[in-house]
Amino acid sequence: MWLIVSADEVIEEPEREFLVVGRAGVDGITFGYRRGHDGLWAHYSIEHDFQFVAPTVSALVWKNMMMNPVSGVLAWLFKLFGAQPIDWFAHYPMTAVVIMVSWQWVPFATLILLTSLQSLDGEQKEAAEMDGTPPLSYFWYIVLPHLIRPMTVVILIETIFLLNVFAEIYVTGTAGPAGNLPFLVYQYGLIANDIGGASAGGIIAVILANIVAFFLMRMIGKNLEA
């Protein structure tokens, strides 16, 4: 259900420097004016999308609607350009799982990095422009150091998440070529009924997660001290 609020319902959001004059849908696109920019702007928040989709639902959508070699959207695009559709889960299972997981979690990383970019000191940018700093040097010496901390946090969060990927592999049936440690624990524990092997795999998974978290937290600590 879509709802367009009238233009006289104006909401000011100082933290975004955004003057809202209309909104489409209960949780949809917001229209308004940005401070220092001409024209009417549309704003859509992505922080509640994609990464909060259940992994099983995401896997089923990609398996049946996107990557189906007969009726999927990608198959239709291949046929549109005269190419042979690809059976992703039969020939490229690892690539298929990577695409599904990336679709779900890249927007989260984009949101974190975009928020960090918006907090970049405007005086540094103005000084760089006045000094005629080349774009590559500006990115390398100003933007990239500013992004180190959020990039470390994103790597920490998403690495721990990727160590627990299971539903995408189970639902799409790509356990052989695209299997991982959690799926190996599942195979040992519930399929082979080897409880000892499954327990050992679970302990290894916990140890790996702790090792990754330890080193990344040390990196974050060094960045904060700097």
C-alpha positions as CSV (number, residue, x, y, z in Angstrom):
1,M,0.0,0.0,0.0
2,W,1.4,3.4,-1.0
3,L,0.8,6.6,0.7
4,I,2.0,10.1,-0.5
5,V,1.8,12.6,2.3
6,S,0.9,16.2,1.5
7,A,3.6,18.8,0.9
8,D,2.5,20.8,4.0
9,E,3.6,18.0,6.3
10,V,7.2,19.1,6.4
11,I,9.7,17.3,8.7
12,E,13.2,18.7,9.3
13,E,16.0,16.2,10.0
14,P,19.0,18.3,11.0
15,E,21.3,15.3,11.4
16,R,20.9,14.4,7.7
17,E,20.6,18.1,6.6
18,F,17.4,16.9,4.9
19,L,14.1,18.7,4.7
20,V,11.4,16.1,4.1
21,V,8.3,17.2,2.1
22,G,6.8,13.9,1.2
23,R,7.0,10.2,1.8
24,A,5.9,7.3,-0.4
25,G,4.8,4.3,1.6
26,V,5.0,3.5,5.3
27,D,8.7,2.7,5.1
28,G,9.5,3.7,1.5
29,I,11.1,6.6,-0.4
30,T,11.4,10.0,1.2
31,F,11.3,13.2,-0.9
32,G,12.8,16.4,0.2
33,Y,15.5,19.1,-0.2
34,R,19.2,18.8,0.8
35,R,21.0,21.6,2.3
36,G,23.4,23.1,-0.2
37,H,22.0,21.1,-3.1
38,D,19.5,22.2,-5.8
39,G,16.4,20.3,-6.8
40,L,14.1,17.7,-5.2
41,W,16.0,14.6,-3.8
42,A,14.7,11.1,-3.1
43,H,16.1,9.2,-0.1
44,Y,15.6,5.5,0.6
45,S,17.1,3.9,3.6
46,I,18.8,0.5,3.1
47,E,19.9,-0.3,6.6
48,H,16.8,-2.5,7.2
49,D,17.0,-4.4,3.9
50,F,19.0,-7.3,2.4
51,Q,21.0,-8.4,5.4
52,F,17.9,-9.0,7.5
53,V,16.4,-11.3,4.8
54,A,16.4,-14.8,6.2
55,P,19.2,-16.8,4.6
56,T,16.8,-19.6,3.6
57,V,14.5,-17.1,1.9
58,S,17.4,-15.5,0.1
59,A,18.7,-18.9,-1.1
60,L,15.2,-19.9,-2.4
61,V,14.8,-16.6,-4.2
62,W,18.1,-16.9,-6.0
63,K,17.7,-20.6,-6.7
64,N,14.1,-20.5,-8.1
65,M,13.7,-16.9,-9.4
66,M,17.2,-15.7,-10.4
67,M,19.5,-18.6,-11.2
68,N,17.1,-21.2,-12.5
69,P,18.5,-22.4,-15.9
70,V,15.0,-22.6,-17.4
71,S,12.8,-19.9,-15.9
72,G,15.2,-17.7,-14.0
73,V,15.9,-14.0,-14.6
74,L,19.5,-14.6,-15.4
75,A,18.5,-17.3,-17.9
76,W,16.1,-14.9,-19.6
77,L,18.9,-12.3,-19.8
78,F,21.2,-14.8,-21.4
79,K,18.6,-15.8,-23.9
80,L,17.8,-12.1,-24.7
81,F,21.4,-11.7,-25.8
82,G,21.5,-15.0,-27.7
83,A,23.7,-16.8,-25.1
84,Q,23.2,-20.2,-23.6
85,P,21.8,-20.1,-20.0
86,I,24.1,-21.3,-17.3
87,D,23.1,-24.0,-14.7
88,W,24.9,-22.2,-11.9
89,F,24.4,-24.8,-9.2
90,A,25.6,-27.6,-11.4
91,H,28.6,-25.9,-13.0
92,Y,29.5,-23.0,-10.7
93,P,28.2,-23.7,-7.3
94,M,30.9,-21.8,-5.4
95,T,30.3,-18.7,-7.5
96,A,26.5,-19.0,-7.0
97,V,26.9,-19.1,-3.2
98,V,29.3,-16.1,-3.3
99,I,26.8,-14.1,-5.3
100,M,24.0,-14.9,-2.9
101,V,26.0,-14.0,0.2
102,S,27.3,-10.8,-1.4
103,W,23.8,-9.7,-2.4
104,Q,22.8,-10.1,1.2
105,W,25.8,-8.4,3.0
106,V,27.4,-5.9,0.6
107,P,24.7,-3.3,1.3
108,F,25.5,-3.5,5.0
109,A,29.2,-2.8,4.3
110,T,28.2,0.0,1.9
111,L,26.0,1.6,4.5
112,I,28.9,1.6,7.1
113,L,31.4,3.0,4.6
114,L,29.0,5.6,3.3
115,T,28.2,6.8,6.8
116,S,31.9,7.1,7.5
117,L,32.5,9.1,4.3
118,Q,29.7,11.5,5.3
119,S,31.6,12.1,8.6
120,L,34.8,13.1,6.7
121,D,36.0,16.6,7.8
122,G,34.9,19.2,5.3
123,E,37.8,21.4,6.1
124,Q,40.3,18.8,4.9
125,K,38.4,18.4,1.7
126,E,38.3,22.2,1.1
127,A,42.1,22.5,1.9
128,A,42.8,19.7,-0.5
129,E,40.8,21.4,-3.2
130,M,42.5,24.7,-2.6
131,D,46.0,23.0,-2.8
132,G,45.0,21.3,-6.1
133,T,45.5,17.8,-4.7
134,P,45.0,15.2,-7.4
135,P,42.0,12.9,-6.9
136,L,44.1,9.8,-6.4
137,S,46.3,11.4,-3.8
138,Y,43.2,12.8,-2.0
139,F,41.7,9.3,-1.8
140,W,45.0,7.7,-0.8
141,Y,46.1,10.1,2.0
142,I,42.8,11.5,3.3
143,V,39.8,9.3,2.4
144,L,41.5,5.8,2.8
145,P,43.0,6.5,6.3
146,H,39.6,7.8,7.4
147,L,38.0,4.5,6.2
148,I,40.4,2.2,8.0
149,R,38.4,1.9,11.2
150,P,35.0,1.2,9.6
151,M,36.6,-1.2,7.1
152,T,38.1,-3.1,10.0
153,V,34.8,-3.3,11.8
154,V,33.1,-4.5,8.6
155,I,35.7,-7.2,8.0
156,L,35.3,-8.4,11.6
157,I,31.5,-8.6,11.4
158,E,31.3,-10.1,8.0
159,T,34.1,-12.6,8.6
160,I,32.4,-14.0,11.6
161,F,29.1,-14.2,9.7
162,L,30.8,-15.9,6.7
163,L,32.1,-18.6,9.1
164,N,28.5,-19.5,9.8
165,V,27.1,-19.7,6.3
166,F,24.9,-22.8,6.1
167,A,21.4,-22.2,4.8
168,E,22.6,-21.0,1.3
169,I,24.6,-24.2,0.8
170,Y,21.9,-26.5,2.2
171,V,19.0,-25.1,0.3
172,T,20.8,-24.9,-3.0
173,G,22.3,-28.4,-2.7
174,T,25.8,-27.2,-3.4
175,A,27.3,-29.1,-0.4
176,G,30.1,-30.8,-2.3
177,P,32.0,-28.1,-4.3
178,A,30.7,-25.2,-2.1
179,G,30.7,-26.8,1.3
180,N,32.3,-25.2,4.4
181,L,33.0,-26.1,8.0
182,P,29.5,-25.6,9.4
183,F,28.1,-27.8,6.6
184,L,30.8,-30.4,7.4
185,V,29.7,-30.5,11.0
186,Y,26.1,-31.0,9.8
187,Q,27.3,-33.9,7.5
188,Y,29.2,-35.6,10.3
189,G,26.6,-35.1,12.9
190,L,23.2,-35.7,11.2
191,I,24.0,-37.6,8.0
192,A,26.9,-39.8,9.0
193,N,25.8,-39.9,12.7
194,D,29.4,-39.3,13.8
195,I,28.8,-37.1,16.9
196,G,32.5,-37.1,17.8
197,G,33.6,-35.8,14.4
198,A,30.8,-33.2,14.4
199,S,31.9,-32.0,17.9
200,A,35.5,-31.7,16.8
201,G,34.4,-29.7,13.8
202,G,32.3,-27.4,16.0
203,I,35.3,-26.8,18.3
204,I,37.5,-26.0,15.3
205,A,34.9,-23.5,14.0
206,V,34.8,-21.8,17.4
207,I,38.6,-21.6,17.6
208,L,38.8,-20.1,14.1
209,A,36.2,-17.5,14.9
210,N,38.0,-16.5,18.1
211,I,41.4,-16.3,16.2
212,V,39.9,-14.0,13.6
213,A,38.1,-11.9,16.2
214,F,41.3,-11.6,18.3
215,F,43.5,-10.3,15.5
216,L,40.8,-7.9,14.1
217,M,40.1,-6.5,17.5
218,R,43.8,-5.8,17.9
219,M,43.8,-4.0,14.6
220,I,40.8,-1.9,15.8
221,G,42.6,-1.1,19.1
222,K,45.8,0.0,17.2
223,N,43.7,2.3,14.9
224,L,41.9,3.8,17.9
225,E,45.3,4.5,19.6
226,A,46.6,6.1,16.5
